[in-house]
Amino acid sequence: MSSEDERDDRVRIDGIVEPSDDRLADRLDRLEAETMRFADRIRRRDDRIAVLEDRLSEHAALLDALRNRSSVTREMIAELQSRELEKHAHLRWESVEPNLSLLAVDGDSIEGFWNEDGNRYCRLPDGDDPLAGDSGRSLTEGDLLPIQRLSRMDDETLRSTAGSKPMRLAAEVWREREGTGLWKPGRNGVRLYLDAGELARWIRVREPSVDQSYSQKLAGRTIDELKVLSSGRLYDRLESRRKDGLRYKERRLYLPTDSEIPGEPSRREDTGEDTP
């Protein structure tokens, strides 16, 4: 065999051409490199899948928590609606309908009706609204002032509903308008009035853990809540007072006789006397 044939990188055996060892080694190296690249891609894919599975688990847990919270919220709303219906309140149908299966009222039934305002309401069968007054129009929750809605709640519901202590105290103070001595009868266009000092003392009696300084701050914040929750039916101003020979100014809250309170008779008569 010639030297040229010896340099040939192909070996002929029985007519079959086979690659040399060097070419086989190169090809093997390329295959190993490609295998490593595929293995790296698979590893990154597996890591990505693990991250997505973790996120899916977190989202599933969050969704379950939201479902549980939504269920608890619906149950709380249904409980409040049931209590209001048993007080013969008339509630908007669209707000009650989603919770019909959760209501717990006497007789386990309610009836829907159309009011003269064109809206549909629900109530207990043959249940007349005690706040309807003489006008023949049934008052609904939407007709009431926010302070009225809060003051009609029982103490437990009020504590869970009110967003702050001054809001809860405002509802309790509104309940005290008649015959308790906290509110005083007014004159000359004033139906009732309330002094901040008297309110602070009343708060200390109701809240034994509250000291004098904090009760005064709470009295001011409660007056602010009363003004907001009454939708402008109340107003306040500073009045001059005298005690132990000293003069000072104290905040006083007024309920005018011309303020329209839903479900309560209007008191526009004027006694002609001075405001206290």
C-alpha positions as CSV (number, residue, x, y, z in Angstrom):
1,M,0.0,0.0,0.0
2,S,1.3,3.4,-0.9
3,S,2.0,6.2,1.6
4,E,-0.9,8.2,0.1
5,D,-3.2,5.4,1.0
6,E,-1.8,5.3,4.5
7,R,-2.6,9.0,5.0
8,D,-6.2,8.4,4.0
9,D,-8.5,8.8,7.1
10,R,-10.9,6.3,5.8
11,V,-10.6,2.5,6.1
12,R,-12.2,0.4,3.5
13,I,-13.4,-3.0,4.8
14,D,-15.5,-5.1,2.6
15,G,-16.6,-2.0,0.6
16,I,-17.8,-0.1,3.8
17,V,-16.3,3.3,4.6
18,E,-15.8,3.9,8.3
19,P,-14.7,7.2,10.0
20,S,-11.4,7.4,11.7
21,D,-10.9,7.5,15.5
22,D,-10.3,11.2,15.5
23,R,-13.6,11.9,13.7
24,L,-15.4,9.5,16.1
25,A,-13.9,11.4,19.1
26,D,-15.0,14.7,17.7
27,R,-18.5,13.5,17.1
28,L,-18.7,12.0,20.6
29,D,-17.6,15.3,22.1
30,R,-20.3,17.2,20.2
31,L,-22.9,14.7,21.3
32,E,-21.8,15.0,24.9
33,A,-21.9,18.8,24.7
34,E,-25.4,18.7,23.2
35,T,-26.5,16.3,25.9
36,M,-25.2,18.6,28.6
37,R,-27.1,21.5,27.0
38,F,-30.3,19.5,26.9
39,A,-29.7,18.5,30.5
40,D,-29.2,22.1,31.6
41,R,-32.4,23.1,29.8
42,I,-34.3,20.3,31.5
43,R,-32.9,21.4,34.9
44,R,-34.0,25.0,34.3
45,R,-37.4,23.8,33.2
46,D,-37.8,21.7,36.4
47,D,-36.7,24.7,38.5
48,R,-39.3,26.8,36.7
49,I,-42.0,24.2,37.3
50,A,-41.1,24.0,41.0
51,V,-41.5,27.8,41.3
52,L,-44.8,27.8,39.5
53,E,-46.1,24.9,41.7
54,D,-45.1,27.0,44.8
55,R,-47.0,30.0,43.5
56,L,-50.0,27.8,42.6
57,S,-50.0,26.5,46.2
58,E,-49.8,30.0,47.6
59,H,-52.6,31.2,45.3
60,A,-54.7,28.2,46.3
61,A,-54.2,28.9,50.0
62,L,-55.1,32.6,49.4
63,L,-58.2,31.7,47.5
64,D,-59.3,29.3,50.2
65,A,-58.8,32.1,52.8
66,L,-60.8,34.5,50.7
67,R,-63.6,32.0,50.4
68,N,-63.7,31.3,54.1
69,R,-63.7,35.1,54.8
70,S,-66.4,35.7,52.3
71,S,-68.5,32.9,53.9
72,V,-68.0,34.4,57.4
73,T,-68.9,37.9,56.1
74,R,-72.0,36.6,54.4
75,E,-73.1,34.9,57.6
76,M,-72.5,38.1,59.6
77,I,-74.5,40.1,57.1
78,A,-77.3,37.5,57.2
79,E,-77.3,37.6,61.0
80,L,-77.6,41.4,61.0
81,Q,-80.4,41.3,58.3
82,S,-82.3,38.6,60.3
83,R,-82.2,40.8,63.4
84,E,-83.4,43.8,61.5
85,L,-86.2,41.9,59.9
86,E,-87.3,40.6,63.2
87,K,-87.5,44.2,64.3
88,H,-89.9,44.7,61.4
89,A,-87.4,46.6,59.3
90,H,-87.9,46.8,55.6
91,L,-84.7,45.9,53.7
92,R,-83.9,46.4,50.0
93,W,-84.5,43.1,48.2
94,E,-81.3,43.1,46.2
95,S,-79.2,43.3,49.4
96,V,-81.1,40.4,51.0
97,E,-81.6,38.0,48.1
98,P,-78.0,36.7,48.0
99,N,-78.4,35.7,51.7
100,L,-81.9,34.2,51.6
101,S,-80.6,30.7,52.5
102,L,-78.7,32.1,55.5
103,L,-81.5,34.1,57.1
104,A,-82.8,32.9,60.5
105,V,-86.2,34.5,61.2
106,D,-89.4,33.4,62.8
107,G,-91.4,31.3,60.4
108,D,-88.4,30.9,58.1
109,S,-90.1,33.1,55.5
110,I,-90.1,36.7,54.2
111,E,-92.2,38.5,51.7
112,G,-91.2,41.0,49.0
113,F,-93.2,44.1,48.1
114,W,-92.8,47.2,46.0
115,N,-92.7,50.5,47.8
116,E,-94.0,53.8,46.4
117,D,-90.4,54.8,45.6
118,G,-90.3,52.2,42.9
119,N,-87.9,49.9,44.7
120,R,-88.5,46.4,45.9
121,Y,-88.2,45.6,49.6
122,C,-88.6,42.6,51.9
123,R,-90.0,42.1,55.3
124,L,-91.5,39.5,57.6
125,P,-95.0,38.5,56.5
126,D,-97.5,41.3,57.4
127,G,-94.7,43.1,59.2
128,D,-95.2,46.9,59.3
129,D,-92.2,49.1,59.9
130,P,-92.5,50.7,63.3
131,L,-90.8,53.8,61.9
132,A,-93.3,54.3,59.2
133,G,-94.9,57.2,61.0
134,D,-98.2,58.8,60.0
135,S,-97.3,59.4,56.4
136,G,-98.1,55.8,55.3
137,R,-94.7,55.4,53.8
138,S,-92.6,52.6,55.1
139,L,-89.1,53.6,56.2
140,T,-86.2,51.4,55.1
141,E,-82.7,51.2,56.3
142,G,-81.7,53.6,53.5
143,D,-84.2,56.2,54.9
144,L,-82.6,56.2,58.3
145,L,-79.6,58.3,59.3
146,P,-76.4,56.4,60.0
147,I,-76.6,57.2,63.7
148,Q,-80.2,55.7,63.8
149,R,-79.0,52.5,62.1
150,L,-76.2,52.1,64.6
151,S,-78.3,53.0,67.7
152,R,-80.9,50.3,66.7
153,M,-78.3,47.6,67.0
154,D,-77.8,45.6,70.2
155,D,-74.7,46.1,72.1
156,E,-72.8,43.1,70.8
157,T,-73.6,43.9,67.2
158,L,-72.7,47.6,67.7
159,R,-69.3,46.7,69.1
160,S,-68.5,44.5,66.1
161,T,-69.8,47.0,63.6
162,A,-68.6,50.3,64.9
163,G,-65.2,51.2,63.4
164,S,-64.0,53.1,66.5
165,K,-64.8,53.7,70.1
166,P,-66.1,57.3,69.4
167,M,-68.5,55.9,66.8
168,R,-69.8,53.3,69.3
169,L,-70.2,55.9,72.0
170,A,-72.0,58.2,69.5
171,A,-74.6,55.5,68.9
172,E,-75.0,55.0,72.6
173,V,-75.3,58.8,73.2
174,W,-78.0,59.0,70.6
175,R,-80.0,56.4,72.5
176,E,-79.8,58.6,75.6
177,R,-81.7,61.5,74.1
178,E,-85.0,61.0,76.0
179,G,-85.4,60.9,79.8
180,T,-81.8,60.1,80.9
181,G,-80.5,63.6,81.8
182,L,-77.5,63.5,79.5
183,W,-79.3,65.6,76.9
184,K,-81.0,68.7,78.2
185,P,-84.2,70.2,76.7
186,G,-83.5,73.4,74.7
187,R,-85.4,76.6,73.9
188,N,-85.7,79.1,71.1
189,G,-85.3,76.7,68.2
190,V,-83.2,74.1,70.1
191,R,-84.8,70.8,70.8
192,L,-82.0,69.2,72.8
193,Y,-78.4,70.1,73.7
194,L,-75.5,68.3,75.2
195,D,-72.4,69.7,77.0
196,A,-69.0,68.2,76.4
197,G,-68.2,68.2,80.1
198,E,-71.4,66.2,80.9
199,L,-70.5,63.8,78.1
200,A,-67.0,63.2,79.5
201,R,-68.5,62.4,82.9
202,W,-71.0,60.1,81.3
203,I,-68.2,58.3,79.4
204,R,-66.2,57.8,82.6
205,V,-69.2,56.1,84.2
206,R,-69.8,53.9,81.1
207,E,-66.1,53.2,80.6
208,P,-64.4,52.7,84.1
209,S,-61.0,52.2,82.6
210,V,-61.0,55.7,81.0
211,D,-59.4,58.5,83.1
212,Q,-60.5,62.2,83.1
213,S,-58.0,63.4,80.5
214,Y,-58.9,60.7,78.0
215,S,-62.6,61.0,78.7
216,Q,-62.4,64.7,77.6
217,K,-60.7,63.7,74.4
218,L,-63.2,61.0,73.8
219,A,-66.1,63.4,74.4
220,G,-64.7,65.7,71.6
221,R,-64.3,62.8,69.2
222,T,-67.8,61.5,70.0
223,I,-69.3,64.9,69.3
224,D,-67.5,64.9,66.0
225,E,-68.9,61.4,65.2
226,L,-72.4,62.5,66.2
227,K,-72.2,65.4,63.7
228,V,-71.1,63.2,60.9
229,L,-73.4,60.3,61.6
230,S,-76.4,62.6,61.9
231,S,-75.8,63.9,58.4
232,G,-75.8,67.5,59.4
233,R,-78.8,67.4,61.8
234,L,-76.6,68.4,64.7
235,Y,-74.2,71.4,65.1
236,D,-71.9,72.6,67.9
237,R,-70.3,75.7,69.1
238,L,-68.3,77.0,72.1
239,E,-70.4,78.4,75.0
240,S,-69.2,80.5,77.9
241,R,-69.4,78.7,81.3
242,R,-68.6,79.7,84.9
243,K,-67.3,77.4,87.6
244,D,-65.7,78.2,90.9
245,G,-65.6,81.9,90.0
246,L,-63.7,81.1,86.7
247,R,-65.1,81.6,83.2
248,Y,-64.2,79.2,80.5
249,K,-65.6,78.0,77.1
250,E,-67.0,74.6,76.6
251,R,-68.2,72.8,73.5
252,R,-72.0,72.3,73.3
253,L,-73.8,70.1,70.8
254,Y,-77.3,71.1,69.6
255,L,-80.2,69.3,68.0
256,P,-82.4,72.0,66.4
257,T,-86.2,71.7,66.4
258,D,-86.3,72.1,62.6
259,S,-83.9,69.1,62.0
260,E,-85.9,66.3,60.3
261,I,-85.2,63.0,61.9
262,P,-86.7,60.1,59.9
263,G,-89.5,58.3,61.7
264,E,-89.8,61.1,64.4
265,P,-92.4,63.8,64.5
266,S,-91.2,67.2,63.4
267,R,-90.8,69.8,66.2
268,R,-90.8,73.2,64.7
269,E,-92.6,75.1,67.5
270,D,-90.7,78.0,69.0
271,T,-91.1,78.8,72.7
272,G,-89.8,82.3,72.3
273,E,-87.4,81.8,75.2
274,D,-83.6,82.2,75.1
275,T,-81.3,79.3,74.3
276,P,-79.8,78.0,77.5
